[in-house]
Amino acid sequence: MTVCQLRDERDAFEADWAELCAHTRRARSELVLLPEMPFARWFATAREFDARVWREAVDAHRRWEPRIDELGAAVVIGTRPVERDGRRLNEAFMVTSSRSARGVHEKRYLPDEDGYWEASWYERGDGVFDPVDVCGATLGMQICTEMWMLDVSRQYGLRGANIIAVPRATPATSRERWLVGGRAAAIVSGAFCISSNRSGVSTAQDDFAGLGWIIDPDGEVLGKTLDSDPFVTCDLDLRRAAEAKATYPRYVR
């Protein structure tokens, strides 16, 4: 399983993508997690919705989706801006061996503040948090801010989730706080928590933090990305997540 940090600037992103593809093929990654809406610059820095900017972001993700195959992984997960039945959404997608992206979750909890005017750009999702089967695992999606809804993490654990995936676009000023949240999500669910994030210069007030991670079901950090080491791959023993469900605090009802 591979997590990453990818720079927001488009020229730098192209270079990072080439290096990520080389890494995942070399590591023979089965599952790769991408950051939140990675294929366009972060656009929610402006408070006012701009239809042209939105359409460019949607089109950019459509153009990039065929290139996901370059990663050479059985499963790739990320998020994308989409329109569904006249609604603008931030949708988690999964690409499997069929090589076509399918939606698996809609982002429900949206910030609305400087640099992250998400509620102004797209609507809240339907509130469904159903786990999905992937690579022999049961996976739950919590997109960025949703990670802080620990009741959702706990419910995923109760429904047998082995992995919670958290694609992010989070700033450097709250870098360590997010790692604390990822550890808490793993502990309350008894699942591995994995996360990938944007990095580098942002058009928001603060640069993106980077700091992707892989955390075990007891909250121990198995690996985290750095500017000097932007990709991390770990082998996960899913039996550890199954065993964790029977230990404190997961068994408490």
C-alpha positions, 0 to 999 in steps of 0.5 A: 500500500502506497501513500504520497504527497504531491505538490500543488503547482502543476509543473511540479505535480507532473514531475512528482507524478512521474516519480510516483509511478516509478515508485509504485511500479518498483514497489509493486504497490497493490493499492495507491491513495492519492490526495484530495482532488489531485489533478487540478490546482486547489480552487477553493481559495476563492470565496465566490464560486467561479463556473469557469474554474469549476469546469476546468477542474472537472475537465482536468480530472477527466483528462487525467483519469486514463493516466491512472493506469501508469501507476501500475496498481490494482487499485487507485483511490482519490477524489474528484470534482463531479456533477451529479443530477445538477449537484456539484460534489467532491466524490471519492473514486476508485479505479480497479482492474476495469480501469474505469473510475467509479464513485464510492463516496460523496464528501459530506462535511465541508469547511467554509473559511479562508483558503477552504471555501468548500461549502461555496463550491460544492454541496454536501454529500448524501451522508452515506458512509458505506465500506467498500471491498478492495484487494481483499480488505474492507475500506472506509472513506473519510475525505479530509475534514470527515476524518474528524467525525470519529463516530464515523470512524467507529462505525466503520470499525464496527462494520468490519473495516480493515482500512480507513482512507483519508485523502487530504488538502490540509495546510502546514499550520495544522500539520501535527494536529492532523496526524493526531486525528489520523491516529485517533481514527485508527484507534477508535476503529481498530483499522489501519488509517492511511492518508495522502496530502497535497504539498508545496506552495498553495494559492491559499494563505498557507502552504500545504503540509504534505505528511501522508501516513500509514498508521496501524490499528493501535495508533502507531505510525508505520510510515509518513511522507516528507519533502525529502521522501514523498512516497511511502509503501508498507505491507499491511497484515489485515489480521491485525485489524481483525484482532484489534476489534476485540481489544480496548476501546473497540470492544466497548458498546 
